[in-house]
Amino acid sequence: MSVSSGVVYAGLCAYLVLDVIKGPEHAHPGEEIKARINTAREHLDRYDFIHVHTKVPDEAGHKKDPLLKKQAVELLDKGLADSLPALMDDRDVVVAVTADHSTP
């Protein structure tokens, strides 16, 4: 399953035969990732694999403003810090936080 937004991820998930839940969108990046992780947590009993994605760092990087990119990553870090502890206590859950590509 994927908690994401955008047609690219919907198409990729269709190709991989993964269900897609449209990720909640928020103006605040930390709240967005927190909401998406909470959505994923609600489905842990139904899926062995859940992909959670946000385009926030990409959008900031495309503006070619390194301070905006830094701020976006810091806000995402805050959202992760708020939402991941509940998952970390579950021995059956593996969490991997990674980027799909860099942004110059």
N, C-alpha and C positions, 0 to 999 in steps of 0.2 A: 504494500500500500504506500501511497505517497500523499503527504499533506503539503501541497504546493499550489502555485497558481501559474498561469501562462499556458499557451497552447503547446509550446515545446515540451514541457513536462507532461502534459496530457497525452501528446502523441508518443513520447518515449514510453510512458507507462502502458499505453495501449499495445505498443509493440512488445513490451516485456510481460504483458498480461498481468499488470498490477492495477488494483483499484486506485482511484484518485478521489481524494476529498479536497475540495477547494479550500485552501488555507485562509483563515481569517486575515484580513488586511487592516492595519492600523497606521495612523500617521507616525506613531512613535515606534521605532525599530525594536526596542526591547519588549514592548508590549506585544508586538506582532509575533516575534519568535516565541515568547512565552505562551501566547494563545495557540500557536501551532503545535508546540510541544504538548500542551495540555490536551489538544485534540488527539494527538498521537497516543497519549496515555490512556485516553478513553477507549482505544481500540487494541490495546495490548493483548487482550484475551482472544482476539480474533485473527491476529496476524503474527507471523514469525519474523517479518521484516517490515520496518516502517521507515520511509525516507521523509525527512522534513527539510524543506528548502525555503529560503527567502532570497529575494533579488536585491535587498537593501544595499549590500556592499557593491554590487554591480552598478546599480543606478548612481551611487555616489562616485564610483570610480570613473564612470563615463563622463562625468562633469569635469574631470581633470583637476579636481581640487583636493589635494592630499589631506588638508585639514578636515574637509567634509567626510572623506573616506575614514579617517582616524576616528572622527566622532561617531560615524555609523557603526564601526566595529566596537567601539567602547560601549555604545548603547545596546548592541547585540550581546556583548559580554555580560552586561547587567541583567538582561532578560534571561540568559542562560544560567547565570548564578542564582536567579530567583526560581527557575523551573526545574533544573536538573537534580537537585538534592533528592527529591522524591524518587527519581529513577535510579539514582546511585545506590539506594538501599535495597533494590531488587536484584538479587544474585542472578536472575535469569535474563537480565537486560544488559546488553552491551551498547554503550554509547560511543559513537565516533563523530567528532566535530572536525570538518574538513572543508576546504574550498574546492569548487569545481574548476576554477582557473584563477590566475592572478590578474590584477589590473594594474597596468603601469601608472 
